[in-house]
Amino acid sequence: MSGTRFLPDYRRLEQSEARTRAVAGAWAASPGYRRLLALFGDADADDAEQIADRAEHLFATPDWLGALLGPLVAALRDDPWFQPPLRVSRHEGRIGAVLFQSPAVTVTASVISPDQRPQTLPHDAVVVMPGRLAVTYCHRAGGARWARFEAGLAGNDLSVSTARRCVPAGETMLSAGGIYRHDGRTGGQVMLGGAGAVVLVTAMIVRQSACFVRDYATATGRLLRLTALDDGAARAQILLAFLAQANRPEAQLLLAELSHDAAFFVRWSAMQQWLATDVGAAIGRLRQMAGGDAHPEVRAAAAAMVPVAQAHLACHA
């Protein structure tokens, strides 16, 4: 019970909540936020390189950043229970916050602790290729550097078994005030070295993204895993299992439709669920996949499944 004296009373929390609402409203109407909105709010018609050009122009005069974050820092200094109107994430010595988000771009600020940065590349290091073009402004360098890797563009037919390996592409020393453009559709980078915190502001371009986030082993260059970058495809895959169990008449039609989805993993997930619910209805499409699907791993999996499905139908004839 001794710790309860450190908790605020109900009136103090109400005051903090009111201040949070007031500051959040003023922040969204502030010159710094309006500048972001003017640059990126209507950028849907632009290509990724044009949006990146806008981000570089913005970062070249970073005074807007202090104007944007100053009121939030002041409110936190005066009231520890104040809640900034930002989505914040924490992971392994990295704290990040989303400053602005639109269909075209996401602008984030992050602080990376030196405790989680190795001085040299570990043997088991993994480099992530995030699948998007990015522009980064370095506010504080902390003596760190980026080890860069390249693997080229990858289409929707990318296969783990046939993907080209990533190769080292040199190192980039970070400097305070530096602006860096990096194409995460073709490469990735690992932060190394330094003894101080690194503070970065990054504009991640959503337009013209790659199909996948790719993880590679730096020691071998081998592709380890793929993650869908398309939220719609990822949600479709999650919902397929529920759809198959829904036992509704339209479920069969939807599974058949999704077996033609542009994302190969959605096609195969739909086929798996379709086979689980009605082998007889699904086997025709399964044979089509075995004979001509655009993705080699889907073709191989379908070809292996055809005799299993045929044997199932023969047993239940």
ZADO-1210 file (C-alpha; in nm, 4 decimals, padded with zeros to 6 digits):
<atoms>
<atom x="00.0000" y="00.0000" z="00.0000" code="MET" pos="1"/>
<atom x="00.2955" y="00.2303" z="00.0495" code="SER" pos="2"/>
<atom x="00.3210" y="00.2846" z="-00.3266" code="GLY" pos="3"/>
<atom x="-00.0305" y="00.4279" z="-00.3536" code="THR" pos="4"/>
<atom x="00.0887" y="00.7705" z="-00.2381" code="ARG" pos="5"/>
<atom x="00.2634" y="00.8080" z="-00.5749" code="PHE" pos="6"/>
<atom x="-00.0590" y="00.7644" z="-00.7730" code="LEU" pos="7"/>
<atom x="-00.2544" y="01.0782" z="-00.8682" code="PRO" pos="8"/>
<atom x="-00.6044" y="01.1309" z="-00.7407" code="ASP" pos="9"/>
<atom x="-00.9088" y="01.1225" z="-00.9691" code="TYR" pos="10"/>
<atom x="-00.9183" y="01.5015" z="-01.0065" code="ARG" pos="11"/>
<atom x="-00.5545" y="01.5099" z="-01.1202" code="ARG" pos="12"/>
<atom x="-00.6213" y="01.2422" z="-01.3818" code="LEU" pos="13"/>
<atom x="-00.9228" y="01.4349" z="-01.5092" code="GLU" pos="14"/>
<atom x="-00.7084" y="01.7459" z="-01.5448" code="GLN" pos="15"/>
<atom x="-00.4428" y="01.5498" z="-01.7335" code="SER" pos="16"/>
<atom x="-00.7035" y="01.4041" z="-01.9657" code="GLU" pos="17"/>
<atom x="-00.8470" y="01.7487" z="-02.0395" code="ALA" pos="18"/>
<atom x="-00.4991" y="01.8815" z="-02.1115" code="ARG" pos="19"/>
<atom x="-00.4276" y="01.5845" z="-02.3370" code="THR" pos="20"/>
<atom x="-00.7366" y="01.6608" z="-02.5458" code="ARG" pos="21"/>
<atom x="-00.6547" y="02.0305" z="-02.5667" code="ALA" pos="22"/>
<atom x="-00.2902" y="01.9797" z="-02.6645" code="VAL" pos="23"/>
<atom x="-00.3808" y="01.7074" z="-02.9160" code="ALA" pos="24"/>
<atom x="-00.6307" y="01.9382" z="-03.0855" code="GLY" pos="25"/>
<atom x="-00.3820" y="02.2247" z="-03.1004" code="ALA" pos="26"/>
<atom x="-00.1068" y="01.9911" z="-03.2212" code="TRP" pos="27"/>
<atom x="-00.3142" y="01.8704" z="-03.5188" code="ALA" pos="28"/>
<atom x="-00.3731" y="02.2343" z="-03.6141" code="ALA" pos="29"/>
<atom x="-00.0103" y="02.3425" z="-03.5587" code="SER" pos="30"/>
<atom x="00.2115" y="02.4792" z="-03.8394" code="PRO" pos="31"/>
<atom x="00.4400" y="02.1748" z="-03.8209" code="GLY" pos="32"/>
<atom x="00.1574" y="01.9274" z="-03.8680" code="TYR" pos="33"/>
<atom x="-00.0048" y="02.1418" z="-04.1376" code="ARG" pos="34"/>
<atom x="00.3255" y="02.1398" z="-04.3242" code="ARG" pos="35"/>
<atom x="00.3278" y="01.7603" z="-04.3242" code="LEU" pos="36"/>
<atom x="-00.0324" y="01.7582" z="-04.4392" code="LEU" pos="37"/>
<atom x="00.0427" y="02.0009" z="-04.7210" code="ALA" pos="38"/>
<atom x="00.3375" y="01.7936" z="-04.8433" code="LEU" pos="39"/>
<atom x="00.1949" y="01.4438" z="-04.8098" code="PHE" pos="40"/>
<atom x="-00.1798" y="01.4663" z="-04.7619" code="GLY" pos="41"/>
<atom x="-00.2499" y="01.4863" z="-05.1365" code="ASP" pos="42"/>
<atom x="00.0446" y="01.2817" z="-05.2618" code="ALA" pos="43"/>
<atom x="-00.1566" y="00.9781" z="-05.3787" code="ASP" pos="44"/>
<atom x="-00.1166" y="01.0780" z="-05.7435" code="ALA" pos="45"/>
<atom x="00.2628" y="01.1045" z="-05.7161" code="ASP" pos="46"/>
<atom x="00.5044" y="00.8176" z="-05.7620" code="ASP" pos="47"/>
<atom x="00.7366" y="00.7016" z="-05.4845" code="ALA" pos="48"/>
<atom x="01.0372" y="00.8980" z="-05.6076" code="GLU" pos="49"/>
<atom x="00.8383" y="01.2233" z="-05.6191" code="GLN" pos="50"/>
<atom x="00.7188" y="01.1726" z="-05.2623" code="ILE" pos="51"/>
<atom x="01.0767" y="01.0949" z="-05.1557" code="ALA" pos="52"/>
<atom x="01.1881" y="01.4215" z="-05.3186" code="ASP" pos="53"/>
<atom x="00.9307" y="01.6043" z="-05.1034" code="ARG" pos="54"/>
<atom x="01.0612" y="01.4313" z="-04.7928" code="ALA" pos="55"/>
<atom x="01.4209" y="01.5315" z="-04.8711" code="GLU" pos="56"/>
<atom x="01.3091" y="01.8915" z="-04.9193" code="HIS" pos="57"/>
<atom x="01.1257" y="01.8792" z="-04.5847" code="LEU" pos="58"/>
<atom x="01.4249" y="01.7327" z="-04.3989" code="PHE" pos="59"/>
<atom x="01.6625" y="01.9885" z="-04.5474" code="ALA" pos="60"/>
<atom x="01.5053" y="02.2514" z="-04.3152" code="THR" pos="61"/>
<atom x="01.4252" y="02.0533" z="-03.9971" code="PRO" pos="62"/>
<atom x="01.3008" y="02.3519" z="-03.7940" code="ASP" pos="63"/>
<atom x="00.9463" y="02.2163" z="-03.8414" code="TRP" pos="64"/>
<atom x="01.0361" y="01.9197" z="-03.6211" code="LEU" pos="65"/>
<atom x="01.0980" y="02.1311" z="-03.3108" code="GLY" pos="66"/>
<atom x="00.7778" y="02.3261" z="-03.3766" code="ALA" pos="67"/>
<atom x="00.5857" y="02.0015" z="-03.4093" code="LEU" pos="68"/>
<atom x="00.7202" y="01.8243" z="-03.1013" code="LEU" pos="69"/>
<atom x="00.7903" y="02.1232" z="-02.8745" code="GLY" pos="70"/>
<atom x="00.4366" y="02.1544" z="-02.7322" code="PRO" pos="71"/>
<atom x="00.4263" y="01.7817" z="-02.6573" code="LEU" pos="72"/>
<atom x="00.7621" y="01.7898" z="-02.4789" code="VAL" pos="73"/>
<atom x="00.6515" y="02.0938" z="-02.2761" code="ALA" pos="74"/>
<atom x="00.3269" y="01.9236" z="-02.1754" code="ALA" pos="75"/>
<atom x="00.5144" y="01.6102" z="-02.0652" code="LEU" pos="76"/>
<atom x="00.7601" y="01.8196" z="-01.8671" code="ARG" pos="77"/>
<atom x="00.4754" y="01.9869" z="-01.6776" code="ASP" pos="78"/>
<atom x="00.2556" y="01.6791" z="-01.6374" code="ASP" pos="79"/>
<atom x="00.3932" y="01.3215" z="-01.6312" code="PRO" pos="80"/>
<atom x="00.0372" y="01.1873" z="-01.6830" code="TRP" pos="81"/>
<atom x="-00.0053" y="01.3701" z="-02.0109" code="PHE" pos="82"/>
<atom x="-00.0642" y="01.1345" z="-02.3067" code="GLN" pos="83"/>
<atom x="00.0905" y="01.2568" z="-02.6348" code="PRO" pos="84"/>
<atom x="-00.1351" y="01.2006" z="-02.9400" code="PRO" pos="85"/>
<atom x="00.1143" y="00.9613" z="-03.0966" code="LEU" pos="86"/>
<atom x="00.1219" y="00.5869" z="-03.1595" code="ARG" pos="87"/>
<atom x="00.4346" y="00.4663" z="-02.9815" code="VAL" pos="88"/>
<atom x="00.6183" y="00.1340" z="-03.0077" code="SER" pos="89"/>
<atom x="00.9104" y="-00.0126" z="-02.8115" code="ARG" pos="90"/>
<atom x="01.1269" y="-00.3028" z="-02.9224" code="HIS" pos="91"/>
<atom x="01.4773" y="-00.4119" z="-02.8164" code="GLU" pos="92"/>
<atom x="01.6260" y="-00.0763" z="-02.7311" code="GLY" pos="93"/>
<atom x="01.4314" y="00.1148" z="-02.9945" code="ARG" pos="94"/>
<atom x="01.1476" y="00.3591" z="-02.9200" code="ILE" pos="95"/>
<atom x="00.9459" y="00.4900" z="-03.2115" code="GLY" pos="96"/>
<atom x="00.6473" y="00.7191" z="-03.2606" code="ALA" pos="97"/>
<atom x="00.4294" y="00.7870" z="-03.5642" code="VAL" pos="98"/>
<atom x="00.4256" y="01.1619" z="-03.6306" code="LEU" pos="99"/>
<atom x="00.2122" y="01.1576" z="-03.9434" code="PHE" pos="100"/>
<atom x="00.0356" y="00.8994" z="-04.1572" code="GLN" pos="101"/>
<atom x="-00.1441" y="00.9198" z="-04.4909" code="SER" pos="102"/>
<atom x="-00.2140" y="00.6750" z="-04.7752" code="PRO" pos="103"/>
<atom x="00.1090" y="00.7950" z="-04.9366" code="ALA" pos="104"/>
<atom x="00.3625" y="00.8124" z="-04.6528" code="VAL" pos="105"/>
<atom x="00.4245" y="00.7408" z="-04.2848" code="THR" pos="106"/>
<atom x="00.6589" y="00.9737" z="-04.0938" code="VAL" pos="107"/>
<atom x="00.8127" y="00.8330" z="-03.7762" code="THR" pos="108"/>
<atom x="01.0657" y="00.9432" z="-03.5158" code="ALA" pos="109"/>
<atom x="01.2819" y="00.6871" z="-03.3387" code="SER" pos="110"/>
<atom x="01.5523" y="00.6682" z="-03.0737" code="VAL" pos="111"/>
<atom x="01.7889" y="00.3694" z="-03.0889" code="ILE" pos="112"/>
<atom x="01.9886" y="00.2798" z="-02.7793" code="SER" pos="113"/>
<atom x="02.3585" y="00.1864" z="-02.8222" code="PRO" pos="114"/>
<atom x="02.3052" y="-00.1159" z="-02.5967" code="ASP" pos="115"/>
<atom x="02.1361" y="-00.3111" z="-02.8763" code="GLN" pos="116"/>
<atom x="02.3853" y="-00.2216" z="-03.1522" code="ARG" pos="117"/>
<atom x="02.6732" y="-00.4635" z="-03.2098" code="PRO" pos="118"/>
<atom x="03.0071" y="-00.3119" z="-03.3030" code="GLN" pos="119"/>
<atom x="03.0534" y="-00.5564" z="-03.5897" code="THR" pos="120"/>
<atom x="02.8087" y="-00.7692" z="-03.7828" code="LEU" pos="121"/>
<atom x="02.7258" y="-01.0890" z="-03.5861" code="PRO" pos="122"/>
<atom x="02.7515" y="-01.4218" z="-03.7658" code="HIS" pos="123"/>
<atom x="02.3792" y="-01.4836" z="-03.7136" code="ASP" pos="124"/>
<atom x="02.2679" y="-01.1309" z="-03.8139" code="ALA" pos="125"/>
<atom x="01.9478" y="-01.0880" z="-04.0146" code="VAL" pos="126"/>
<atom x="01.8875" y="-00.7964" z="-04.2508" code="VAL" pos="127"/>
<atom x="01.5311" y="-00.6877" z="-04.3189" code="VAL" pos="128"/>
<atom x="01.4304" y="-00.5477" z="-04.6561" code="MET" pos="129"/>
<atom x="01.1114" y="-00.3580" z="-04.5678" code="PRO" pos="130"/>
<atom x="00.9777" y="-00.3315" z="-04.9213" code="GLY" pos="131"/>
<atom x="00.9403" y="00.0480" z="-04.9313" code="ARG" pos="132"/>
<atom x="01.1422" y="00.3476" z="-05.0376" code="LEU" pos="133"/>
<atom x="01.2445" y="00.5593" z="-04.7374" code="ALA" pos="134"/>
<atom x="01.4091" y="00.8943" z="-04.6646" code="VAL" pos="135"/>
<atom x="01.5737" y="00.9358" z="-04.3234" code="THR" pos="136"/>
<atom x="01.6924" y="01.2494" z="-04.1438" code="TYR" pos="137"/>
<atom x="01.9578" y="01.1852" z="-03.8781" code="CYS" pos="138"/>
<atom x="01.9204" y="01.4251" z="-03.5854" code="HIS" pos="139"/>
<atom x="02.1788" y="01.2496" z="-03.3682" code="ARG" pos="140"/>
<atom x="02.4274" y="00.9988" z="-03.5107" code="ALA" pos="141"/>
<atom x="02.5714" y="00.8406" z="-03.1948" code="GLY" pos="142"/>
<atom x="02.8778" y="00.7186" z="-03.3878" code="GLY" pos="143"/>
<atom x="02.6676" y="00.4547" z="-03.5662" code="ALA" pos="144"/>
<atom x="02.6869" y="00.3252" z="-03.9208" code="ARG" pos="145"/>
<atom x="02.4667" y="00.1208" z="-04.1528" code="TRP" pos="146"/>
<atom x="02.5867" y="-00.2029" z="-04.3108" code="ALA" pos="147"/>
<atom x="02.3925" y="-00.2265" z="-04.6367" code="ARG" pos="148"/>
<atom x="02.2820" y="-00.5291" z="-04.8388" code="PHE" pos="149"/>
<atom x="02.1175" y="-00.5652" z="-05.1805" code="GLU" pos="150"/>
<atom x="01.9008" y="-00.8376" z="-05.3297" code="ALA" pos="151"/>
<atom x="01.7241" y="-00.6666" z="-05.6183" code="GLY" pos="152"/>
<atom x="01.3546" y="-00.6312" z="-05.6917" code="LEU" pos="153"/>
<atom x="01.1214" y="-00.9203" z="-05.6139" code="ALA" pos="154"/>
<atom x="00.7822" y="-00.9801" z="-05.7713" code="GLY" pos="155"/>
<atom x="00.4710" y="-01.1523" z="-05.6480" code="ASN" pos="156"/>
<atom x="00.6066" y="-01.4865" z="-05.7743" code="ASP" pos="157"/>
<atom x="00.9057" y="-01.4784" z="-05.5371" code="LEU" pos="158"/>
<atom x="00.9979" y="-01.8217" z="-05.4030" code="SER" pos="159"/>
<atom x="01.2154" y="-01.8916" z="-05.0995" code="VAL" pos="160"/>
<atom x="01.3775" y="-02.1819" z="-05.2831" code="SER" pos="161"/>
<atom x="01.4669" y="-01.9847" z="-05.5970" code="THR" pos="162"/>
<atom x="01.5200" y="-01.6305" z="-05.4626" code="ALA" pos="163"/>
<atom x="01.8522" y="-01.4669" z="-05.5374" code="ARG" pos="164"/>
<atom x="02.0822" y="-01.4170" z="-05.2402" code="ARG" pos="165"/>
<atom x="02.1539" y="-01.0803" z="-05.0867" code="CYS" pos="166"/>
<atom x="02.5054" y="-00.9391" z="-05.1122" code="VAL" pos="167"/>
<atom x="02.6930" y="-00.6753" z="-04.9084" code="PRO" pos="168"/>
<atom x="02.6686" y="-00.3238" z="-05.0536" code="ALA" pos="169"/>
<atom x="02.9125" y="-00.1340" z="-04.8322" code="GLY" pos="170"/>
<atom x="02.8689" y="00.0735" z="-04.5176" code="GLU" pos="171"/>
<atom x="02.7371" y="00.4250" z="-04.4583" code="THR" pos="172"/>
<atom x="02.8548" y="00.6331" z="-04.1631" code="MET" pos="173"/>
<atom x="02.5750" y="00.8336" z="-04.0045" code="LEU" pos="174"/>
<atom x="02.6250" y="01.2038" z="-03.9443" code="SER" pos="175"/>
<atom x="02.4090" y="01.4522" z="-03.7551" code="ALA" pos="176"/>
<atom x="02.2029" y="01.6484" z="-04.0046" code="GLY" pos="177"/>
<atom x="02.2512" y="01.3880" z="-04.2764" code="GLY" pos="178"/>
<atom x="01.9667" y="01.2893" z="-04.5112" code="ILE" pos="179"/>
<atom x="01.9650" y="00.9376" z="-04.6526" code="TYR" pos="180"/>
<atom x="01.7470" y="00.7835" z="-04.9227" code="ARG" pos="181"/>
<atom x="01.7253" y="00.4053" z="-04.9084" code="HIS" pos="182"/>
<atom x="01.5254" y="00.1744" z="-05.1345" code="ASP" pos="183"/>
<atom x="01.3890" y="-00.0990" z="-04.9105" code="GLY" pos="184"/>
<atom x="01.2301" y="-00.2617" z="-05.2163" code="ARG" pos="185"/>
<atom x="01.5726" y="-00.3830" z="-05.3255" code="THR" pos="186"/>
<atom x="01.7887" y="-00.3754" z="-05.0135" code="GLY" pos="187"/>
<atom x="01.8165" y="-00.3525" z="-04.6365" code="GLY" pos="188"/>
<atom x="02.0520" y="-00.2236" z="-04.3711" code="GLN" pos="189"/>
<atom x="02.1759" y="-00.3185" z="-04.0243" code="VAL" pos="190"/>
<atom x="02.2810" y="-00.0505" z="-03.7727" code="MET" pos="191"/>
<atom x="02.6192" y="-00.1083" z="-03.6119" code="LEU" pos="192"/>
<atom x="02.8655" y="00.0569" z="-03.3741" code="GLY" pos="193"/>
<atom x="02.8768" y="00.3821" z="-03.1839" code="GLY" pos="194"/>
<atom x="02.8385" y="00.4589" z="-02.8159" code="ALA" pos="195"/>
<atom x="02.5542" y="00.7104" z="-02.8161" code="GLY" pos="196"/>
<atom x="02.1834" y="00.7137" z="-02.8881" code="ALA" pos="197"/>
<atom x="02.0764" y="00.7546" z="-03.2500" code="VAL" pos="198"/>
<atom x="01.7775" y="00.9804" z="-03.3225" code="VAL" pos="199"/>
<atom x="01.6153" y="00.9450" z="-03.6637" code="LEU" pos="200"/>
<atom x="01.3109" y="01.0824" z="-03.8448" code="VAL" pos="201"/>
<atom x="01.2013" y="00.8641" z="-04.1363" code="THR" pos="202"/>
<atom x="00.9504" y="00.9110" z="-04.4148" code="ALA" pos="203"/>
<atom x="00.8462" y="00.5627" z="-04.5285" code="MET" pos="204"/>
<atom x="00.6863" y="00.5839" z="-04.8733" code="ILE" pos="205"/>
<atom x="00.3767" y="00.3657" z="-04.9009" code="VAL" pos="206"/>
<atom x="00.3265" y="00.4230" z="-05.2728" code="ARG" pos="207"/>
<atom x="00.4691" y="00.1592" z="-05.5114" code="GLN" pos="208"/>
<atom x="00.5651" y="-00.0777" z="-05.2306" code="SER" pos="209"/>
<atom x="00.7046" y="-00.4250" z="-05.2933" code="ALA" pos="210"/>
<atom x="00.4892" y="-00.7322" z="-05.2360" code="CYS" pos="211"/>
<atom x="00.6845" y="-00.8590" z="-04.9349" code="PHE" pos="212"/>
<atom x="00.9067" y="-00.7771" z="-04.6436" code="VAL" pos="213"/>
<atom x="01.2094" y="-01.0043" z="-04.6858" code="ARG" pos="214"/>
<atom x="01.4435" y="-01.1317" z="-04.4141" code="ASP" pos="215"/>
<atom x="01.7907" y="-01.2526" z="-04.5153" code="TYR" pos="216"/>
<atom x="02.0767" y="-01.4179" z="-04.3280" code="ALA" pos="217"/>
<atom x="02.3724" y="-01.1834" z="-04.3805" code="THR" pos="218"/>
<atom x="02.6311" y="-01.4616" z="-04.3393" code="ALA" pos="219"/>
<atom x="02.4953" y="-01.6725" z="-04.6260" code="THR" pos="220"/>
<atom x="02.2786" y="-01.4229" z="-04.8154" code="GLY" pos="221"/>
<atom x="01.9956" y="-01.6762" z="-04.8038" code="ARG" pos="222"/>
<atom x="01.6321" y="-01.5647" z="-04.7918" code="LEU" pos="223"/>
<atom x="01.4863" y="-01.6768" z="-04.4590" code="LEU" pos="224"/>
<atom x="01.1237" y="-01.5647" z="-04.4668" code="ARG" pos="225"/>
<atom x="00.8644" y="-01.3523" z="-04.6414" code="LEU" pos="226"/>
<atom x="00.5930" y="-01.1374" z="-04.4857" code="THR" pos="227"/>
<atom x="00.3088" y="-00.9918" z="-04.6886" code="ALA" pos="228"/>
<atom x="00.3272" y="-00.6146" z="-04.7094" code="LEU" pos="229"/>
<atom x="-00.0268" y="-00.5898" z="-04.8463" code="ASP" pos="230"/>
<atom x="-00.2559" y="-00.5626" z="-04.5421" code="ASP" pos="231"/>
<atom x="-00.5528" y="-00.6787" z="-04.7457" code="GLY" pos="232"/>
<atom x="-00.3821" y="-01.0014" z="-04.8507" code="ALA" pos="233"/>
<atom x="-00.2624" y="-01.0691" z="-04.4963" code="ALA" pos="234"/>
<atom x="-00.6124" y="-01.0175" z="-04.3541" code="ARG" pos="235"/>
<atom x="-00.7607" y="-01.2385" z="-04.6256" code="ALA" pos="236"/>
<atom x="-00.5283" y="-01.5206" z="-04.5243" code="GLN" pos="237"/>
<atom x="-00.6273" y="-01.4891" z="-04.1589" code="ILE" pos="238"/>
<atom x="-00.9979" y="-01.4840" z="-04.2405" code="LEU" pos="239"/>
<atom x="-00.9863" y="-01.7833" z="-04.4739" code="LEU" pos="240"/>
<atom x="-00.9890" y="-02.0295" z="-04.1857" code="ALA" pos="241"/>
<atom x="-01.2982" y="-01.8644" z="-04.0374" code="PHE" pos="242"/>
<atom x="-01.4670" y="-01.8594" z="-04.3774" code="LEU" pos="243"/>
<atom x="-01.4157" y="-02.2327" z="-04.4214" code="ALA" pos="244"/>
<atom x="-01.5756" y="-02.3013" z="-04.0837" code="GLN" pos="245"/>
<atom x="-01.8694" y="-02.0668" z="-04.1380" code="ALA" pos="246"/>
<atom x="-02.0680" y="-02.3379" z="-04.3214" code="ASN" pos="247"/>
<atom x="-02.2513" y="-02.0833" z="-04.5313" code="ARG" pos="248"/>
<atom x="-02.3508" y="-02.1388" z="-04.8962" code="PRO" pos="249"/>
<atom x="-02.1445" y="-01.8443" z="-05.0208" code="GLU" pos="250"/>
<atom x="-01.8285" y="-01.9785" z="-04.8539" code="ALA" pos="251"/>
<atom x="-01.7588" y="-02.2164" z="-05.1441" code="GLN" pos="252"/>
<atom x="-01.7905" y="-01.9361" z="-05.3989" code="LEU" pos="253"/>
<atom x="-01.5575" y="-01.7097" z="-05.2009" code="LEU" pos="254"/>
<atom x="-01.2991" y="-01.9851" z="-05.1574" code="LEU" pos="255"/>
<atom x="-01.3098" y="-02.0509" z="-05.5305" code="ALA" pos="256"/>
<atom x="-01.2655" y="-01.6801" z="-05.6018" code="GLU" pos="257"/>
<atom x="-00.9755" y="-01.6445" z="-05.3582" code="LEU" pos="258"/>
<atom x="-00.8002" y="-01.9437" z="-05.5154" code="SER" pos="259"/>
<atom x="-00.7344" y="-01.7031" z="-05.8061" code="HIS" pos="260"/>
<atom x="-00.5992" y="-01.4207" z="-05.5833" code="ASP" pos="261"/>
<atom x="-00.2926" y="-01.2301" z="-05.7054" code="ALA" pos="262"/>
<atom x="-00.1011" y="-01.3223" z="-05.3861" code="ALA" pos="263"/>
<atom x="00.0248" y="-01.6796" z="-05.4156" code="PHE" pos="264"/>
<atom x="-00.0016" y="-01.7479" z="-05.0429" code="PHE" pos="265"/>
<atom x="-00.3669" y="-01.6393" z="-05.0432" code="VAL" pos="266"/>
<atom x="-00.4367" y="-01.8689" z="-05.3411" code="ARG" pos="267"/>
<atom x="-00.2865" y="-02.1660" z="-05.1649" code="TRP" pos="268"/>
<atom x="-00.4514" y="-02.0907" z="-04.8297" code="SER" pos="269"/>
<atom x="-00.7876" y="-02.0703" z="-05.0066" code="ALA" pos="270"/>
<atom x="-00.7225" y="-02.4050" z="-05.1746" code="MET" pos="271"/>
<atom x="-00.6287" y="-02.5679" z="-04.8448" code="GLN" pos="272"/>
<atom x="-00.9494" y="-02.4477" z="-04.6816" code="GLN" pos="273"/>
<atom x="-01.1548" y="-02.5452" z="-04.9862" code="TRP" pos="274"/>
<atom x="-01.0127" y="-02.8988" z="-04.9796" code="LEU" pos="275"/>
<atom x="-01.0901" y="-02.9195" z="-04.6085" code="ALA" pos="276"/>
<atom x="-01.4558" y="-02.8406" z="-04.6714" code="THR" pos="277"/>
<atom x="-01.5348" y="-02.9998" z="-05.0109" code="ASP" pos="278"/>
<atom x="-01.2703" y="-03.2041" z="-05.1915" code="VAL" pos="279"/>
<atom x="-01.5028" y="-03.2859" z="-05.4798" code="GLY" pos="280"/>
<atom x="-01.5710" y="-02.9211" z="-05.5566" code="ALA" pos="281"/>
<atom x="-01.2085" y="-02.8157" z="-05.5139" code="ALA" pos="282"/>
<atom x="-01.0206" y="-03.0859" z="-05.7029" code="ILE" pos="283"/>
<atom x="-01.0773" y="-02.9329" z="-06.0465" code="GLY" pos="284"/>
<atom x="-00.9182" y="-02.6061" z="-05.9414" code="ARG" pos="285"/>
<atom x="-00.6430" y="-02.8026" z="-05.7622" code="LEU" pos="286"/>
<atom x="-00.5534" y="-02.9739" z="-06.0905" code="ARG" pos="287"/>
<atom x="-00.5419" y="-02.6342" z="-06.2613" code="GLN" pos="288"/>
<atom x="-00.2989" y="-02.5086" z="-05.9966" code="MET" pos="289"/>
<atom x="-00.0798" y="-02.8180" z="-06.0361" code="ALA" pos="290"/>
<atom x="-00.0599" y="-02.7673" z="-06.4075" code="GLY" pos="291"/>
<atom x="-00.0246" y="-02.3955" z="-06.4489" code="GLY" pos="292"/>
<atom x="-00.0063" y="-02.1779" z="-06.1359" code="ASP" pos="293"/>
<atom x="00.2344" y="-01.8869" z="-06.1770" code="ALA" pos="294"/>
<atom x="00.4225" y="-01.9687" z="-05.8556" code="HIS" pos="295"/>
<atom x="00.6515" y="-02.2755" z="-05.8574" code="PRO" pos="296"/>
<atom x="00.5932" y="-02.3631" z="-05.4928" code="GLU" pos="297"/>
<atom x="00.2148" y="-02.3506" z="-05.5373" code="VAL" pos="298"/>
<atom x="00.2452" y="-02.5732" z="-05.8452" code="ARG" pos="299"/>
<atom x="00.4577" y="-02.8218" z="-05.6535" code="ALA" pos="300"/>
<atom x="00.2274" y="-02.8255" z="-05.3504" code="ALA" pos="301"/>
<atom x="-00.0808" y="-02.8678" z="-05.5685" code="ALA" pos="302"/>
<atom x="00.0801" y="-03.1488" z="-05.7688" code="ALA" pos="303"/>
<atom x="00.1643" y="-03.3303" z="-05.4464" code="ALA" pos="304"/>
<atom x="-00.1911" y="-03.2834" z="-05.3189" code="MET" pos="305"/>
<atom x="-00.3752" y="-03.4085" z="-05.6304" code="VAL" pos="306"/>
<atom x="-00.3201" y="-03.7839" z="-05.5662" code="PRO" pos="307"/>
<atom x="-00.4134" y="-03.7350" z="-05.2002" code="VAL" pos="308"/>
<atom x="-00.7389" y="-03.5675" z="-05.2987" code="ALA" pos="309"/>
<atom x="-00.8111" y="-03.8354" z="-05.5589" code="GLN" pos="310"/>
<atom x="-00.7531" y="-04.1111" z="-05.3030" code="ALA" pos="311"/>
<atom x="-00.9872" y="-03.9343" z="-05.0605" code="HIS" pos="312"/>
<atom x="-01.2632" y="-03.9200" z="-05.3210" code="LEU" pos="313"/>
<atom x="-01.2108" y="-04.2869" z="-05.4145" code="ALA" pos="314"/>
<atom x="-01.2450" y="-04.3938" z="-05.0497" code="CYS" pos="315"/>
<atom x="-01.5694" y="-04.2013" z="-05.0140" code="HIS" pos="316"/>
<atom x="-01.7206" y="-04.2959" z="-05.3489" code="ALA" pos="317"/>
</atoms>
